[in-house]
Amino acid sequence: MRGIAGAVKNRGDGVSVREPLDLRVAVVASDISFWPEGVVLFRPGDADDPCRKTVCLLAQGRGTPRTGAGRESLGALLNIY
């Protein structure tokens, strides 16, 4: 499984979350603010909760990137600039 975990106390939605989601990579993040649909949230300050959520994602087989999606994302990013 490929994935990203965000364990922060005061950060909102950002490219570090949106890019993996676009590639269908599992994202586990602390429940501190708005996150886009598809992010699995864990309780801040609970060290066991992100572990449980990650194990659950592994059991579901989630987190396999789409083939070729990296090129699409790179093109979209370059179009911004």
C-alpha positions in Angstrom: 0.0 0.0 0.0 1.2 3.5 -0.8 -0.2 6.2 1.5 0.4 9.4 3.3 -0.3 10.3 6.9 -0.7 13.9 8.1 -0.3 14.3 11.8 -0.5 18.0 12.4 -2.2 20.3 14.9 -3.0 23.4 12.9 -3.0 22.8 9.2 -5.7 22.8 6.6 -6.3 21.4 3.2 -3.3 21.5 0.9 -1.6 20.0 -2.1 0.1 17.4 0.0 -3.3 15.9 0.5 -5.0 16.6 -2.8 -2.2 15.1 -5.0 -2.3 11.7 -3.3 -6.1 11.7 -3.4 -6.0 12.4 -7.1 -3.7 9.4 -7.6 -6.0 7.3 -5.4 -3.4 7.0 -2.7 -4.8 6.6 0.8 -4.5 9.6 3.0 -4.8 9.5 6.8 -4.9 12.9 8.5 -5.6 14.4 11.9 -9.2 15.7 12.4 -8.2 19.3 12.9 -9.9 21.2 10.1 -11.6 20.7 6.7 -10.2 17.9 4.5 -11.5 16.9 1.1 -13.7 13.8 0.7 -11.7 10.6 0.8 -9.4 11.5 3.6 -9.5 9.1 6.6 -9.5 11.1 9.8 -8.0 10.2 13.2 -8.4 11.9 16.6 -5.6 14.3 17.4 -3.6 13.3 20.4 -4.6 9.6 20.2 -1.5 7.7 19.0 -3.4 4.5 18.5 -6.1 5.9 16.3 -4.0 6.6 13.2 -2.6 3.1 13.6 -6.1 1.6 13.6 -7.1 3.6 10.6 -4.0 2.6 8.7 -4.6 -1.1 9.5 -8.2 -0.7 8.3 -7.1 0.8 5.0 -4.6 -2.0 4.5 -7.3 -4.6 5.2 -9.5 -2.9 2.5 -6.6 -2.9 0.0 -7.0 0.9 -0.5 -4.2 3.1 -1.8 -3.2 1.7 -5.2 -2.4 4.6 -7.5 -4.1 5.0 -10.9 -1.9 4.1 -13.8 -0.7 7.2 -15.7 -2.4 9.6 -13.3 1.0 11.3 -12.4 1.2 12.8 -15.9 -2.3 14.2 -15.6 -1.5 15.8 -12.2 1.8 17.2 -13.5 0.1 18.8 -16.5 -2.7 20.3 -14.3 -0.1 21.7 -11.9 2.0 23.2 -14.7 -1.1 24.8 -16.1 -1.6 26.8 -12.9 1.8 28.5 -13.4 
